[in-house]
Amino acid sequence: QTGYHAWLEFHPIAPGERYDQYAVHSRIVCTEKDEVIRTAVQELSQGIGKLLGKEIRVAESDAGGAVIALGTFGGGNALVDRTFGEETRSAIKPEGFAIKIDQASGSIVVGASSTSGVLYGAFHLLRLFSTKQAVNELDVIENPVNMLRMINQWDNIDGSIERGYAGKSIFFENNRITTDLTRVRDYARLLASSGLNAISINNVNVHKWESKFITGEYLPDVAKVAAVFRSFSIKLFLSVNYASPLEIGGLSTADPLDPAVREWWRAKAAEVYAAIPDFGGFLVKADSENRPGPFTYDRDHADGSNMLAEALKPYGGIVIWRCFVYNCKQDWRDRATDRARAAYDHFKPLDGRFMDNVILQVKNGPMDFQVREPVSPLIGAMETTNQMIEFQITQEYTGQQRHLCYLVPQWKEVLDFETYAKGEGSSIKRIVDGSLHGNKLSGFAAVSNIGDDVNWTGHLLAQANLYGYGRLAWNPDLSAEEIAEEWIRMTFGGDEKLVSVVMSMLMDSWSIYEAYTSPLGVGWMVNPDHHYGPNVDGYEYSKWGTYHFADCHGIGVDRTKATGTGYAAQYKGANYDTYESVESCPDELLLFFHHVPYTHVLHSGQTVIQHIYNTHFEGVERAEQLVARWASLEGSVGELVHKHVGERLAEQAGHAKEWRDMINTYFFRKSGIADALGRKIY
Ligand code: BDP
C-alpha cells in the first residue's frame, strides 16, 4: 500500500498459478555461515515465505526431497557440488552464479564461486518466483557485465540532499550519522537485489563538516554503515574534499606534489582502513563548481588523483575522479567558450598518466543530465585510462519526480551509442564494461533518487528508474521493456491489464517529457538554481555556459568545427561527420550542434518553429492521456497508491501546460511566425 517494499513486495501467489510448482521448494538447505550467505538465506526464506504464505524452513543438511540448496562451489553443500561440473564453474565469474534443477531430487540449486554470487543468485531466484516464471527446467548462468555497479548519494550531513526529491537523507540527520540503521539496511536490500555492489554515501560537494568523515570523530559511525552494506556485499566509498589537508589537517597547502600533503593522505588512508578494512575508496569532485582541486597549485588532475591513488593503493582502494570539470564563471559574452568541450579538453591530454587504481567518472553527456544530450565524446577517448559512466537517476532536469520520466530508454540509447573509438563495434557499453580497451577497472555510477519518503522516490513510479539502473549495470543488454515488466510485476503483482498500461506509460514518458520541455536537444530552459519548471531565458545571460542563442532569426548553438566552437570535432569517425553537417545531424540534437533559422526544415519534414509548436501541444495532450490511462487502473492497484500516482500525474499535466505556453509564446514572439494550425499562442 505504501510502496515501502518497492520491488521486494512479494505479492502472494494464488493457488493454481505457479503455486504448486513453487510450493514443493519450501525448505532451504545451506551449510555455510558466512554473513553474505546468511543474508541470501534470510532473503530467500522471507521472500518465498511471503509469496507462498507459509513458513520456509532452513536446514543445514539435506534430508532428501525437493529443496532449494545454495552455496559456494566446494563450500560443503553436497547438492551444489553435485550439480555444477567443471564447465559451469569455470564459466562463473567472481560475482556470477548458476541456478539449475537437480533432476534426481527436483531441487533448485544455486551455486557461485563467491558469497556475493550466492546472494545475487538468491535475488535472481526471487525475481523468477515473483514474476511467476516456470522453474521446473531451470538452467541459468549469469555474470555481471560491469565490475563496478555503484550508486552515489548526494546526501549532506545536515540531512538535506542535493537534488533530492523524496524527502530527507536516510543516512544523516542533525549533523550526525543516523543511529537507527533500519532504513539503511532496507535500502541495501533494494540495491543488492537490483545487482549493485558499491555506494558512496555523501555528496560530491564536500564541505567543511563532511570533510570530517575521514576523521576519528565520524569513522566509527561510518564503519557501522559500512557493516550494513557489507552484509549485502556492497562496498562503501566516501566523497572527500580535495582540500582536506588544509580544512581538517592543519597544513598550509593541498598541493598534490608537496611531500607533507602526500604523507598526510597516506596516514589518512591508514586510519580509514584501520576502521573499515574493506573500504572502497574515495570519490572526488575537484576544480568544479567552486570546489577546490589541483588547479590551485598549477597541477593537473593526474597529479591530484594519483596522489590519492598512491595513498589508497596498499589497501586495494580506488580513486574515482569525476570529469565534470568546467568553468562555471565564464563570460557569457565570449561566444567562443563552450562548456560542452570542457571535460574532453581537460582530460583527454592526460591519457596514460593515471595510476591503475584511478577511474575517471564521466557524465553520460557533455553538459549536465539534460533530457536530451549527445553522448560524451570523452567516453572511450582515453585508451589507457580506466573510465566509468555516470548517470543521474534523481530527476533533476527531468521533472524532479513530480513528472513521470522512465529513464532506462535514455540510458539504453547512450549505452548502445557507437563511438568508433576503435572502429566499428566500439559502443559505450563496451567501453564502460572495460572490454574495449582492456581496462582493469570500469563500470557504472549514478546519482540516487531516494530519500526518507515512505516510498523512497517521491513518485512511486520513479522506483522503476532505481531498479532499472541496477539491472542495466548488471546487464546493459536487457531491454527497457524487459526491465519495466520485471519491475511492474514485482512491484504491483501480475494483473495483465495493469502490466500493459503501466508499461506503456513508462515507455512513453521520456518522449512526453521531452515534447513539452526544451526542444531539439538545446536544453537548459529551466529555472536557474532549482531547475524545476520552464524559464526560457533563465540561463541565457549567465555565467554557467548553458545557452540557446535564440534571437529573431533562429536558435541553437553552433558547435561545428567549420564555424562554431569545434565541439563536434571531439567525435570520431562517422560521428563527427554526422554532427558537423546540418544536413545529417539528427533532428533531436539539431539545436545542440547547429544554429538554424526557425524555418529550417527538419528530417521530419516540419520546420523548426512548427516542430516546437506541434510537440508542445502534443506533449500536453499526451501528459493528459497519462492521467486517463492511470485512472483506468482504479481497483487494480491499492487505493493509496492509485491516489498518490494520480495526483502526481495531474500535477504533471497541469505543469506541462505551463511549459507549453511559455515555450510556444516565447518562440512565437521571437520569430513572429504563426502556428500553421492556427492554435492559440499567447
Ligand atoms: C549538477 C547539479 C549540482 C551538482 C553537479 C555535479 O546541479 O547540484 O553538484 O551537477 O554533478 O547537475 O557535481
Boltz pocket constraint, residues with backbone or C-beta under 6 A from the ligand:
constraints:
  - pocket:
      binder: B
      contacts: [[A, 162], [A, 163], [A, 204], [A, 205], [A, 285], [A, 289], [A, 324], [A, 368], [A, 369], [A, 396], [A, 529]]
      max_distance: 6.0
